[in-house]
Amino acid sequence: MKFTQEERDALNYICLDDSTKIIQYLEEEKELQRKHDLFMTAVAIIGTVSSVIAAITGIIVLVQ
């Protein structure tokens, strides 16, 4: 009897210990959190640069 790759993966997952499943879940969540943190850092940097540009532009307009 031959199993498809999906069926083999399902059987392997069923055979895993609960602690192993929890560790895998936490590692996946950690990776998602890392991506979210990188995105938020990029947004914060873009916002900071925009604020500096707006402040400089405001000062230039005020001086003129």
C-alpha positions as CSV (number, residue, x, y, z in Angstrom):
1,M,0.0,0.0,0.0
2,K,1.4,3.4,-1.0
3,F,0.7,6.6,0.9
4,T,0.7,10.0,-0.6
5,Q,3.0,12.6,0.9
6,E,0.1,14.3,2.6
7,E,-1.0,11.0,4.2
8,R,2.6,10.4,5.4
9,D,2.8,13.9,6.9
10,A,-0.5,13.3,8.7
11,L,0.7,10.0,10.1
12,N,3.9,11.6,11.3
13,Y,2.0,14.4,12.9
14,I,-0.3,12.0,14.7
15,C,2.7,10.1,16.1
16,L,4.4,13.2,17.5
17,D,4.5,13.8,21.2
18,D,2.3,16.7,22.6
19,S,5.4,18.5,23.8
20,T,6.9,18.4,20.3
21,K,3.6,19.7,18.8
22,I,3.7,22.6,21.3
23,I,7.3,23.4,20.5
24,Q,6.5,23.4,16.8
25,Y,3.6,25.7,17.4
26,L,5.7,28.1,19.5
27,E,8.4,28.2,16.8
28,E,5.8,29.1,14.1
29,E,4.4,31.8,16.3
30,K,7.9,33.2,17.0
31,E,8.5,33.4,13.3
32,L,5.2,35.2,12.7
33,Q,6.0,37.6,15.6
34,R,9.4,38.3,14.1
35,K,7.9,39.3,10.7
36,H,5.3,41.5,12.5
37,D,8.1,43.2,14.5
38,L,10.1,43.9,11.3
39,F,7.1,45.4,9.7
40,M,6.3,47.6,12.7
41,T,10.0,48.7,12.8
42,A,9.9,49.7,9.1
43,V,6.6,51.6,9.6
44,A,8.1,53.5,12.6
45,I,11.2,54.4,10.6
46,I,9.1,55.7,7.7
47,G,7.0,57.7,10.1
48,T,10.0,59.2,11.8
49,V,11.6,60.2,8.5
50,S,8.3,61.7,7.3
51,S,8.0,63.7,10.6
52,V,11.5,65.1,10.2
53,I,10.8,66.1,6.6
54,A,7.6,67.8,7.7
55,A,9.4,69.6,10.5
56,I,12.2,70.8,8.1
57,T,9.6,71.9,5.6
58,G,7.7,73.8,8.2
59,I,10.8,75.6,9.4
60,I,11.7,76.5,5.8
61,V,8.2,77.9,5.1
62,L,8.2,79.8,8.4
63,V,11.6,81.5,7.6
64,Q,10.5,82.6,4.2
